[in-house]
Amino acid sequence: MNEGPGEGDSFGIDAFTLDDRLRLFHFAAAEKRYDYLWLLRAFDRGRANYQVLLHVADARELLAELAEDHPSARAVGEVQPLLDALAEWKLLDRSYDGTRAANLAEYRNRHYVYQFTQAGYRAFRAVEEVLGASLEDAQLSRLMFPDILADLRALAAANAVGDAEEVYRKLSRLDSVLADMAQRSARFYLMLGDLARTNDTRPEVFLAHKDALLSHMEEFNGELARFTPLLAEAVEAVAATGVEQLVDRAASVDERLFRSAPERLEDWRQRWSGLVHWFADGERSESERLQNATVTAIRGVLALLRRVTEATRGGVSQESQLRYLAQWFTACPTDGDAHALFRAAFDLGSPRHVAVSHEDPELIPGRTSWWQAPSVELARTLVKSGREPRLSGPGRIERNHEQREQLRARQLKAQAQTRTAAAALAGDGVYGRILDEPETEALLGLLNLALAARLPVPVSRGVRGAGRQGVAAAGAHGVRLTLHPAAGSSTVHTVRGRLHLDRLRLEVSAL
């Protein structure tokens, strides 16, 4: 945690040291934690009704109101020691109230009033968020993308005309929406990890939600792939109106009192950099990482589904068998019945019979009695566990680091080759020449993304063919492919053959 200002230069929440902030959560682990929680909820109820300062009697009245809807609040005992402890931990601020004293003796009795401290209220809300958290918070929101696109276009228009207040509103909204989307995505993928661990004990939980999970992730991935090139283009349109002017206008109407003008400028510049990093940073953008994480999560869910299906293919899983057996043990009336069930189920008390042939059976005639025949040596592992002895232990796992490095280098080389081929498509075009194998592979990949989007996209100014309406567009590997309507058909010559496009023409440009 960063060092704050000096003790004489700080007040409010800035005056809380690291130790003070950690002590704020003592009430959540104390012996009377439920009493503290209901008392803080009473203060929160009073705060919602603009009743900030509370006396002991006021706290009791609010607790009685809470007890009408929540019977657990009736268990709170004496309020005064609870208030003193909360004030000592600095969740509540305690001050004198001389107006309640009718005489000098009552004034000397130190009538106190209590209210939330800023840090105390934040600590209480943090605990309440944890207590009220549910799976509804762990979901990917695909409905945000149209709003983000509309806000980016409105931001470009507001910056172009110099509307500082609109720039501040739209940029603040975009920053909060992206922060919410990042938190939701992180919670969603953590939830998938918890679900995978829970599957070992309760596979029915996963089977009940698998269809909803798969459809939810596929819809989100499709919307993300469709809007990524549009959002990147919208960010570039905002940047074309002037980034410094955008930051200056947002900082000029920023109403944060305790930040200087240079600090506000730097803060808004960082927010804009985060927005660019989300959508307009090419393959290193957060949208690309989110799309890759979603595809990986879909594969993980499918693999988990396959594992669960194979485990329950026999109709009765080992888990259900063990549960029924445990119920039988619980239902045994006596210990003797439980021991009999144990012997019948596991058969650990009966003698173990083993059979080993002699090394040379021809040396012992078949009519020789067992009592007269020579004995055969038995291995200790065969007698104890019933398994034949092995010549050696389990083989050592060989980790071929050299081969892994070669595979990684091959993967990086393939990615670099694809980016080079895509750049060649943008520089030399796709017509009037024969595309080699890397260029053909890159073109087919871009064409697949564009046809999957099927969203009309206007071509930006300055690009060849400006003013026409694109049938579909897609961006990847640092280039953008656009399908334009054409009067006739066009043909692209590749090493694999000819690609005919009926009433369409391809155009590849750099992002």
C-alpha positions in Angstrom: 0.0 0.0 0.0 1.4 3.4 -1.0 2.4 5.9 1.7 -0.2 8.5 2.3 0.3 12.2 3.2 1.6 13.2 6.6 -0.6 12.9 9.7 -1.0 16.7 9.9 -2.0 17.0 6.2 -4.6 14.3 6.0 -8.1 13.9 7.3 -11.1 11.6 6.7 -10.3 8.3 5.1 -6.7 9.4 4.2 -5.9 9.5 8.0 -6.5 5.7 8.3 -3.2 3.9 8.3 -2.7 0.3 7.0 -3.2 -1.1 10.5 -6.4 0.9 11.0 -7.9 -0.3 7.7 -7.1 -4.0 8.6 -8.7 -3.6 12.0 -11.9 -2.5 10.3 -12.7 -6.1 9.6 -12.3 -7.4 13.2 -16.1 -7.4 13.6 -16.5 -10.0 10.9 -14.3 -12.5 12.9 -15.3 -11.6 16.5 -17.3 -13.8 18.8 -20.4 -11.7 18.5 -20.0 -11.1 14.8 -23.7 -11.6 14.1 -24.6 -8.9 16.7 -22.1 -6.5 15.2 -23.5 -7.2 11.7 -27.1 -6.5 12.7 -26.1 -3.4 14.5 -24.2 -2.1 11.5 -27.2 -2.9 9.3 -29.3 -0.8 11.7 -26.9 2.1 11.2 -27.1 1.6 7.4 -30.9 1.7 7.6 -30.7 5.0 9.5 -28.2 6.3 6.9 -30.6 5.5 4.1 -33.2 7.7 5.9 -30.8 10.6 6.4 -30.4 9.8 10.1 -26.7 10.0 10.3 -26.0 10.6 14.1 -27.5 7.8 16.3 -27.8 7.6 20.0 -28.0 4.3 21.8 -31.8 4.5 22.0 -32.0 5.3 18.3 -29.9 2.2 17.5 -32.2 0.0 19.6 -35.3 1.4 17.7 -33.7 0.7 14.4 -32.9 -2.9 15.5 -36.5 -3.3 16.5 -37.6 -2.2 13.1 -35.2 -4.7 11.5 -36.5 -7.5 13.7 -40.0 -7.1 12.3 -38.7 -8.3 8.9 -35.7 -10.3 10.1 -36.3 -12.3 13.3 -32.5 -13.0 13.7 -32.0 -9.3 14.7 -33.9 -10.0 17.9 -30.9 -12.0 19.2 -28.8 -8.8 19.6 -28.1 -8.2 23.3 -26.8 -5.1 25.0 -26.1 -2.4 22.4 -23.7 -0.1 24.4 -20.7 -2.5 24.6 -21.1 -3.3 20.9 -21.0 0.4 20.0 -17.9 0.9 22.1 -16.1 -2.0 20.4 -17.1 -0.7 16.9 -15.9 2.8 17.8 -12.6 1.3 19.0 -12.1 -0.5 15.7 -12.9 2.9 14.0 -15.9 1.6 12.1 -18.0 4.2 14.0 -17.1 7.7 15.1 -18.1 8.6 18.6 -18.8 12.2 19.8 -20.5 14.0 22.6 -24.1 15.1 22.5 -24.6 17.9 25.1 -28.2 18.6 23.8 -29.6 15.5 25.5 -28.3 16.5 28.9 -31.1 17.9 31.2 -28.7 18.8 34.0 -24.9 19.0 34.7 -24.9 15.4 36.1 -26.2 14.0 32.8 -23.8 16.0 30.8 -20.9 14.6 32.9 -22.2 11.1 32.1 -20.9 11.6 28.5 -23.9 11.1 26.3 -22.5 9.8 23.1 -23.8 9.8 19.5 -22.4 7.5 16.8 -22.0 7.6 13.1 -20.2 5.7 10.3 -16.7 6.6 9.5 -15.9 6.7 5.8 -13.6 3.7 6.0 -16.0 1.9 8.3 -18.9 2.2 5.9 -16.7 0.9 3.0 -15.7 -2.1 5.2 -19.3 -2.8 6.0 -20.4 -2.6 2.4 -17.5 -4.9 1.4 -18.7 -7.5 3.9 -22.3 -7.1 2.7 -21.2 -7.6 -0.9 -19.5 -10.9 0.0 -22.5 -12.1 2.0 -24.9 -11.2 -0.8 -22.8 -12.5 -3.7 -24.5 -15.1 -6.0 -23.9 -16.7 -9.4 -25.9 -14.0 -11.0 -22.8 -11.8 -10.7 -20.7 -14.3 -12.6 -21.9 -13.9 -16.2 -20.7 -12.5 -19.5 -22.7 -9.6 -20.7 -23.0 -9.6 -24.5 -25.5 -6.7 -24.5 -22.8 -4.2 -23.5 -21.2 -4.2 -27.0 -23.9 -2.2 -28.8 -23.9 0.4 -26.0 -20.1 0.7 -26.0 -20.2 1.2 -29.8 -22.9 3.9 -29.5 -21.0 5.6 -26.7 -17.7 5.6 -28.7 -19.5 7.2 -31.7 -21.2 9.8 -29.5 -17.8 10.5 -27.8 -16.2 11.2 -31.3 -19.0 13.5 -32.2 -18.8 15.4 -28.8 -15.0 15.8 -29.1 -15.3 17.0 -32.6 -17.7 19.8 -31.6 -15.9 20.6 -28.3 -18.7 19.6 -25.9 -16.6 19.0 -22.8 -19.5 17.9 -20.5 -20.6 15.3 -23.0 -17.0 14.1 -23.4 -16.8 13.7 -19.7 -20.1 11.8 -19.4 -19.3 9.4 -22.3 -15.7 8.7 -21.3 -16.8 8.1 -17.6 -19.5 5.7 -18.8 -17.1 3.8 -21.0 -14.6 3.5 -18.2 -17.2 2.1 -15.8 -18.7 -0.3 -18.4 -15.2 -1.7 -19.2 -14.4 -2.1 -15.5 -17.7 -3.9 -14.9 -17.1 -6.2 -17.9 -13.6 -7.1 -16.8 -14.9 -7.9 -13.3 -17.8 -10.0 -14.6 -15.5 -11.9 -16.9 -13.0 -12.6 -14.2 -15.8 -13.9 -11.8 -17.2 -16.0 -14.6 -14.0 -17.9 -15.4 -13.4 -18.3 -11.6 -16.9 -19.8 -11.4 -16.0 -22.3 -14.2 -13.0 -23.4 -12.2 -15.1 -23.9 -9.1 -17.6 -25.9 -11.1 -14.9 -28.1 -12.5 -13.7 -28.9 -8.9 -17.2 -29.4 -7.7 -17.9 -31.9 -10.4 -15.7 -34.5 -8.6 -18.3 -34.7 -5.8 -21.6 -33.5 -7.4 -21.7 -34.1 -11.2 -25.4 -33.5 -11.2 -24.7 -29.8 -10.6 -22.7 -29.5 -13.8 -25.1 -31.6 -15.9 -28.0 -29.3 -14.8 -26.2 -26.2 -16.1 -24.1 -27.4 -19.0 -26.5 -26.4 -21.8 -27.0 -22.9 -20.4 -23.2 -22.5 -19.9 -22.4 -23.5 -23.5 -25.1 -21.4 -25.1 -24.1 -18.4 -23.0 -20.4 -18.6 -23.9 -21.1 -19.3 -27.6 -23.4 -16.3 -27.8 -20.9 -14.0 -26.0 -18.1 -15.2 -28.2 -20.1 -14.6 -31.4 -21.0 -11.1 -30.3 -17.5 -10.3 -29.3 -16.1 -11.5 -32.7 -18.7 -9.5 -34.5 -18.2 -6.2 -32.6 -14.4 -6.3 -32.2 -13.6 -4.7 -35.6 -16.4 -2.2 -35.3 -15.2 -1.1 -31.8 -11.6 -0.9 -33.0 -12.7 1.4 -35.9 -14.8 3.5 -33.5 -11.8 4.0 -31.2 -9.7 5.1 -34.1 -12.4 7.6 -35.1 -12.3 9.1 -31.6 -8.5 9.3 -31.7 -8.7 11.1 -35.0 -10.6 14.0 -33.3 -7.7 14.6 -31.0 -6.6 12.6 -27.9 -5.1 15.6 -26.1 -8.2 17.7 -26.6 -10.3 14.8 -25.4 -8.3 14.5 -22.2 -8.2 18.2 -21.6 -12.0 18.5 -22.0 -12.7 15.6 -19.7 -10.3 16.9 -17.0 -11.7 20.5 -17.3 -15.2 19.4 -16.0 -13.9 16.8 -13.5 -15.3 17.8 -10.1 -12.9 15.8 -7.8 -11.9 18.3 -5.2 -8.8 16.7 -3.7 -6.9 16.1 -7.0 -4.8 18.8 -8.7 -5.2 19.6 -12.4 -2.1 17.6 -13.5 -3.3 14.6 -11.6 -6.7 14.8 -13.2 -5.1 15.1 -16.7 -2.9 12.0 -16.0 -5.9 10.0 -14.7 -8.0 10.7 -17.8 -5.1 9.9 -20.0 -4.7 6.6 -18.3 -8.4 5.9 -18.8 -8.2 6.6 -22.5 -5.1 4.4 -22.8 -7.0 1.5 -21.1 -9.8 2.0 -23.6 -7.4 1.8 -26.5 -5.8 -1.3 -25.0 -9.1 -2.9 -24.8 -10.2 -2.7 -28.4 -7.5 -1.1 -30.7 -4.3 -2.8 -29.7 -4.4 -5.6 -32.3 -3.5 -9.1 -31.1 -2.4 -7.8 -27.7 -5.8 -6.1 -27.0 -8.0 -7.2 -24.1 -10.8 -8.1 -26.4 -8.6 -10.6 -28.2 -7.5 -12.1 -24.9 -11.1 -12.3 -23.8 -12.1 -14.0 -27.0 -9.3 -16.6 -26.6 -10.2 -17.2 -23.0 -13.9 -17.8 -24.0 -12.9 -20.3 -26.6 -10.6 -22.1 -24.1 -13.4 -22.1 -21.6 -15.8 -23.7 -24.1 -13.3 -26.4 -24.8 -12.8 -27.0 -21.1 -16.6 -27.3 -20.6 -16.9 -29.8 -23.4 -14.0 -31.9 -22.0 -15.6 -31.8 -18.6 -18.9 -32.9 -20.2 -17.2 -35.8 -21.9 -15.5 -36.9 -18.7 -18.8 -36.8 -16.7 -20.6 -38.7 -19.4 -18.0 -41.4 -19.5 -18.0 -41.7 -15.7 -21.8 -42.2 -15.6 -22.1 -44.3 -18.7 -22.7 -47.5 -16.7 -25.9 -46.1 -15.2 -24.6 -46.4 -11.6 -21.5 -44.4 -10.6 -19.1 -45.4 -7.9 -20.3 -42.4 -5.8 -23.9 -43.7 -5.7 -22.6 -47.2 -4.8 -20.6 -45.8 -1.9 -23.5 -43.7 -0.7 -25.9 -46.6 -0.6 -23.3 -48.7 1.2 -22.9 -46.0 3.8 -26.7 -45.9 4.3 -26.6 -49.7 4.9 -23.9 -49.3 7.5 -25.9 -46.6 9.2 -29.0 -48.7 9.3 -27.3 -51.7 10.9 -28.9 -52.3 14.3 -25.9 -53.8 16.0 -22.1 -53.8 15.7 -22.2 -57.5 14.8 -24.4 -56.8 11.8 -22.0 -54.0 10.7 -19.0 -56.3 10.9 -20.9 -58.9 8.9 -21.7 -56.3 6.2 -18.1 -55.2 6.2 -16.9 -58.8 5.6 -19.5 -59.3 2.8 -18.6 -56.0 1.1 -14.9 -56.0 1.3 -13.9 -59.6 2.2 -10.8 -58.6 4.0 -10.9 -61.3 6.7 -11.0 -64.4 4.6 -7.8 -66.3 3.7 -6.1 -65.4 0.4 -5.6 -68.2 -2.0 -2.7 -68.0 -4.4 -1.5 -70.4 -7.1 2.0 -70.5 -8.4 3.4 -73.1 -10.8 6.8 -74.8 -10.3 9.7 -73.6 -12.4 10.0 -77.1 -13.9 6.8 -79.0 -13.7 8.3 -82.1 -15.3 10.5 -82.7 -12.2 7.4 -83.5 -10.1 5.2 -86.4 -11.1 1.5 -85.6 -11.2 0.6 -88.5 -8.8 2.8 -87.1 -6.0 0.9 -86.0 -2.9 0.9 -82.3 -1.8 2.5 -83.4 1.5 5.4 -85.1 -0.3 5.9 -82.6 -3.2 8.6 -79.9 -2.7 7.4 -76.4 -1.7 7.2 -73.5 -4.0 8.6 -70.1 -3.0 6.0 -67.3 -2.9 6.7 -63.6 -3.2 5.8 -61.4 -0.3 3.8 -58.9 -2.5 1.7 -61.8 -3.9 0.8 -63.0 -0.4 0.0 -59.5 1.0 -1.8 -57.9 -1.9 -2.5 -60.6 -4.4 -0.4 -58.9 -7.1 2.5 -60.4 -9.0 5.8 -58.9 -8.1 7.3 -56.4 -10.6 10.8 -56.3 -11.7 11.0 -52.5 -11.1 8.9 -49.6 -9.9 6.9 -47.3 -12.0 8.7 -45.7 -14.8 10.0 -42.2 -14.5 8.1 -39.5 -16.3 10.3 -38.1 -19.0 9.9 -34.4 -19.6 11.2 -33.5 -23.0 11.9 -29.8 -22.5 13.8 -29.6 -25.8 10.8 -30.9 -27.8 8.5 -28.5 -26.0 10.8 -25.6 -26.9 10.8 -26.8 -30.5 7.0 -26.9 -30.6 6.8 -23.4 -29.1 9.2 -22.1 -31.6 7.3 -23.7 -34.4 4.1 -22.1 -33.1 5.6 -18.6 -32.9 7.1 -19.1 -36.4 3.6 -20.0 -37.7 2.1 -16.9 -36.1 4.8 -14.6 -37.5 4.3 -16.2 -41.0 0.5 -15.6 -40.8 1.1 -11.9 -39.9 3.6 -11.5 -42.7 1.2 -13.1 -45.2 -1.6 -10.9 -44.0 0.6 -7.8 -44.4 1.4 -8.9 -47.9 -2.3 -9.2 -48.7 -2.9 -5.7 -47.5 0.1 -4.3 -49.4 0.0 -6.2 -52.8 -3.7 -7.0 -52.9 -5.3 -10.3 -53.8 -6.0 -9.8 -57.5 -3.6 -10.0 -60.5 -1.3 -12.6 -58.9 -1.1 -16.1 -57.5 -1.3 -16.3 -53.7 1.2 -18.6 -52.1 0.2 -21.1 -49.3 0.6 -18.8 -46.3 -1.3 -16.0 -48.0 -4.1 -18.4 -49.0 -4.4 -19.7 -45.5 -4.6 -16.1 -44.1 -7.1 -15.0 -46.7 -9.4 -18.0 -46.0 -9.2 -17.3 -42.3 -10.2 -13.7 -42.8 -13.0 -14.6 -45.1 -14.3 -17.1 -42.6 -14.5 -14.4 -39.9 -16.2 -11.9 -42.3 -18.8 -14.3 -43.4 -19.5 -15.3 -39.9 -20.2 -11.7 -38.9 -22.5 -10.8 -41.8 -22.8 -7.2 -40.7 -22.8 -4.3 -43.2 -19.9 -2.0 -42.5 -19.2 1.3 -44.1 -15.7 1.7 -45.6 -13.7 4.5 -43.9 -12.5 7.5 -45.9 -9.1 7.3 -47.4 -9.5 3.6 -48.1 -9.7 2.4 -51.7 -13.3 2.3 -52.8 -14.5 4.8 -50.2 -18.2 5.6 -50.2 -19.3 2.0 -50.9 -21.1 -0.2 -48.5 -19.3 -3.3 -47.4 -21.3 -6.5 -47.2 -19.2 -7.8 -44.3 -15.9 -7.1 -42.6 -13.5 -8.8 -40.3 -10.2 -7.8 -38.7 -7.3 -10.0 -37.5 -3.5 -10.3 -37.7 -3.3 -6.5 -38.1 -5.3 -6.3 -41.3 -9.0 -5.8 -42.2 -10.9 -7.7 -45.0 -14.0 -6.1 -46.5 -16.5 -7.7 -48.9 -17.8 -5.2 -51.5 -20.7 -5.7 -53.9 -19.6 -5.8 -57.5 -21.3 -5.8 -60.9 -19.8 -9.2 -62.0 -17.8 -11.9 -60.4 -14.2 -11.7 -59.2 -11.6 -14.5 -59.1 -8.7 -14.9 -56.7 -5.9 -17.1 -58.0 -4.1 -19.3 -55.3 -1.8 -22.2 -55.3 -4.8 -24.4 -54.3 -6.9 -23.2 -57.2 -9.2 -20.4 -58.2 -11.7 -18.8 -55.7 -14.7 -17.3 -57.5 -16.9 -14.7 -55.8 -20.3 -14.1 -57.4 -21.1 -10.3 -57.4 -18.5 -9.7 -54.7 -15.0 -8.2 -54.5 -12.4 -8.6 -51.8 -10.4 -5.7 -50.3 -7.7 -6.1 -47.7 -6.3 -3.1 -45.9 -4.1 -2.5 -42.8 -5.8 -1.6 -39.5 
